Amino acid sequence: MNDSAPMIWDFEFTFDVMPSLLGGLWVTVQLTLIGYTIALVLGLLIAIVRRAPVIGAIVHFVMEFIRTTPLIIQVVFVFFLLPASLNVPLLGPVPITAFTVGVTVLGIHYAAYTAEVYRSGIEGVAQGQWEAARALSLPTGRTWGAVVLPQAIRKVIPALGNYLIAMFKDTPLLFAIGVAELLTRAQRVGSESFRMTEAMTMVGFLFLVVSIPSAILIRRLEKRYVAV
Amino acid sequence: MSPSDTPENTTAPGVDGVVAENAEDGLIVFDKVVKRFGDLTVLDHLDFSVAPGERVTLIGPSGSGKTTILRLLMTLEKVTEGRIWVDGEPFSHMPRGNGMAPANEGYLRARRKRIGMVFQQFNLFPNMSVRKNIMEAPVHVLGIGKDEASQRAEELLELVGLGDKIDAHPTQLSGGQQQRVAIARALAMRPEILLLDEVTSALDPELVAGVLDVLREVAETTDITMLCVTHEMGFARDVSHRVLMFDQGRIAEEGPPDQIFGDPREERTKSFLKSVLENGH
């Protein structure tokens, strides 16, 4: 080790870089929340569409493809495939940022997983529930919205929660396309000052600060919802 | 088509030349109905009809096709061959061009409302309160206002003796109570035809009487046409106008309850009734 980077913990440096790291953590949280929302909504739509005869098979194939290729490759591929900006009618050129690409790909990738979770929940609803809804002539939307999905989703809330934490932990992959999330910031401040130890340790610490309480929260949800 | 049309007009020609000559005779008409599941023939060219207001009990060994008849009427299954008519209208099929095509979902939706069903396993919606279970279809299918539907739910629960359970959840109720709620839920749609599919089979013996009492009351106080699959021979005898004994997808014997239970002619009916009595049903 050289003199400029002694292997002792520098608290002053740690405090100096905290604002930047916390800014990165905020971006990470935003990525997770927006991406997760996409995954929850899209996954549900996919799970429902998958039950249709032809289009369901096509959707199933696409989802299978997404699940069997690495997320980081999808992110990089989509980011470099798309133009820097997109001409939207009325709005003019809209820039396609790394954040937008990152959060969208993250959301779609995880939708492939949440769709399976929803599917297992939907299949877990007793056949008699569908039959009762039919015997009462409930419209399709009502059968799904008031009878099937409330029962299906309740059962899979813990499984969906696990994907929230998994997605949170996957956000550093967006480092590859330069999204200013936690790891990207830490790498930047670390390499500027040659103090990677503090920067990277704090990345790990900040991830723990968020994911441990989240995990506890999800265990609680599990206890509350699993026994239906 | 309305029941007032002349038979010539209502007799729709079928694609395969099958003509429902007796489509006018009853509220429900089965015309050479065949139902197969794979290689298994559950209903074998079944013909029968039910008059408006008539209460018919279907008995017979399990696998003889009784429940399938109810499921066909509730459109939970589709016929393999033949036709079902309800109130002079094709029910399993719909007119298309000069012929008939299997009924599609839109056609069935408009016609299914007049039929209600109570299931062996109750099938209440566990995510809704008792009140919501009963209100759901009247509000979202018939378009009745929420206040009116709620009031009607209260009246129906009084009828089935569960007025105090209106805000309970199905999981908090016994099987017998759940089944009484399921009856109230079916009645809330004011059905013309009520299908009862072994409604007491899943209940503990001490809870059966309560459910049957409710159904007796419904039978006595309404003119709902009832088709009932049951092993409760005492109940069948009390409420039904006619009993159909099924065996291997066909009607082995039919007649008024006194004759079927008191003086069965067919050997199959005799042995079936004997086995039911011996098993303590």
Interface residues (C-beta under 8 A of the other chain):
Chain A: A126 G128 Q129 E131 A132 R134 A135 L136 S137 L138 P139 R142 A146 V147 P150 Q151 R154 V228
Chain B: M74 T75 L76 R109 R112 K113 I115 G116 M117 F119 Q121 N123 L124 F125 P126 N127 M128 E136 A137 H140 V141 R185 A186 M189
